[in-house]
């Protein structure tokens, strides 16, 4: 796939952006700070889940179907990902809103 054919996600807030993945717990947390665990060291592959997902993953020992069901991941844009990181990191906790996203 060439650079101009890379996958994008259409975010209602930020437009056509680079996709990222977060657990559904972050999206549904309301005002609760649920933690933010980045689970990939590749800066071009944005993936994170909350503290509960991290504990579940450690108990399972790998990406099992039970974990995938518990995690219920969602694709968001890279800007929304940064907003979730700022909002759910235990050091931060500021509230920010993220848009709705669809893959294009």
C-alpha positions as CSV (number, residue, x, y, z in Angstrom):
1,X,0.0,0.0,0.0
2,X,1.5,3.4,-1.0
3,X,1.6,6.3,1.4
4,X,-1.3,8.0,-0.3
5,X,-3.4,4.8,0.1
6,X,-3.0,4.5,3.8
7,X,-6.1,3.7,5.9
8,X,-7.8,6.7,7.4
9,X,-10.6,7.0,9.9
10,X,-13.3,9.6,9.4
11,X,-13.8,11.4,12.7
12,X,-16.9,13.6,13.2
13,X,-14.7,16.1,15.2
14,X,-11.3,15.9,13.5
15,X,-12.0,14.8,9.9
16,X,-9.9,12.3,8.0
17,X,-7.2,11.1,10.4
18,X,-4.8,8.3,11.2
19,X,-6.7,5.5,13.0
20,X,-5.9,4.4,16.6
21,X,-7.5,1.8,18.9
22,X,-8.7,2.2,22.5
23,X,-10.8,0.0,24.8
24,X,-14.5,0.8,25.1
25,X,-14.1,1.5,28.8
26,X,-12.3,4.7,28.0
27,X,-15.1,5.8,25.7
28,X,-17.9,4.9,28.2
29,X,-16.1,6.2,31.4
30,X,-18.1,9.4,31.8
31,X,-16.1,11.5,34.4
32,X,-14.2,8.5,35.7
33,X,-10.4,8.2,35.0
34,X,-9.9,4.6,34.1
35,X,-6.1,4.6,33.3
36,X,-4.3,4.6,30.0
37,X,-1.9,1.8,29.2
38,X,-0.2,2.0,25.8
39,X,0.3,-1.5,24.6
40,X,2.5,-1.0,21.6
41,X,5.9,0.6,21.5
42,X,5.6,1.5,17.7
43,X,4.7,5.2,17.6
44,X,2.9,4.6,14.3
45,X,0.6,1.9,15.8
46,X,-1.5,3.7,18.4
47,X,-3.1,1.2,20.8
48,X,-4.2,1.5,24.4
49,X,-6.5,0.1,27.0
50,X,-7.5,0.9,30.6
51,X,-6.2,-0.4,33.9
52,X,-8.9,-3.0,34.1
53,X,-8.1,-4.3,30.6
54,X,-4.4,-4.4,31.6
55,X,-5.2,-6.5,34.7
56,X,-7.4,-8.8,32.6
57,X,-4.7,-9.2,29.9
58,X,-2.1,-10.1,32.6
59,X,-4.5,-12.8,34.0
60,X,-5.1,-14.2,30.6
61,X,-1.5,-14.1,29.5
62,X,-2.3,-13.3,25.9
63,X,-5.0,-11.8,23.6
64,X,-7.7,-14.4,24.2
65,X,-11.2,-14.2,23.0
66,X,-12.4,-13.5,26.5
67,X,-10.0,-10.6,26.7
68,X,-11.1,-9.3,23.3
69,X,-14.7,-9.4,24.5
70,X,-13.9,-7.7,27.7
71,X,-11.8,-5.0,25.9
72,X,-14.4,-4.4,23.2
73,X,-11.9,-2.2,21.3
74,X,-13.0,0.8,19.3
75,X,-11.3,2.6,16.4
76,X,-10.8,6.3,17.0
77,X,-8.7,9.0,15.3
78,X,-5.2,9.9,16.5
79,X,-6.4,13.2,17.9
80,X,-9.2,11.5,19.9
81,X,-6.6,9.0,21.0
82,X,-4.4,11.8,22.4
83,X,-7.5,13.2,24.1
84,X,-8.2,9.9,25.8
85,X,-4.5,9.6,26.8
86,X,-4.7,13.1,28.4
87,X,-8.1,12.4,30.1
88,X,-7.4,8.8,31.4
89,X,-3.7,9.0,32.3
90,X,-3.4,8.7,36.0
91,X,-1.1,11.8,36.0
92,X,-3.7,13.9,34.1
93,X,-7.3,13.3,34.3
94,X,-8.6,16.4,32.5
95,X,-11.9,16.0,30.7
96,X,-11.9,16.3,27.0
97,X,-14.4,15.1,24.4
98,X,-13.6,12.8,21.5
99,X,-15.6,12.6,18.3
100,X,-17.4,9.6,16.6
101,X,-15.3,7.8,14.0
102,X,-15.8,5.6,11.0
103,X,-13.2,3.8,9.0
104,X,-12.9,4.9,5.3
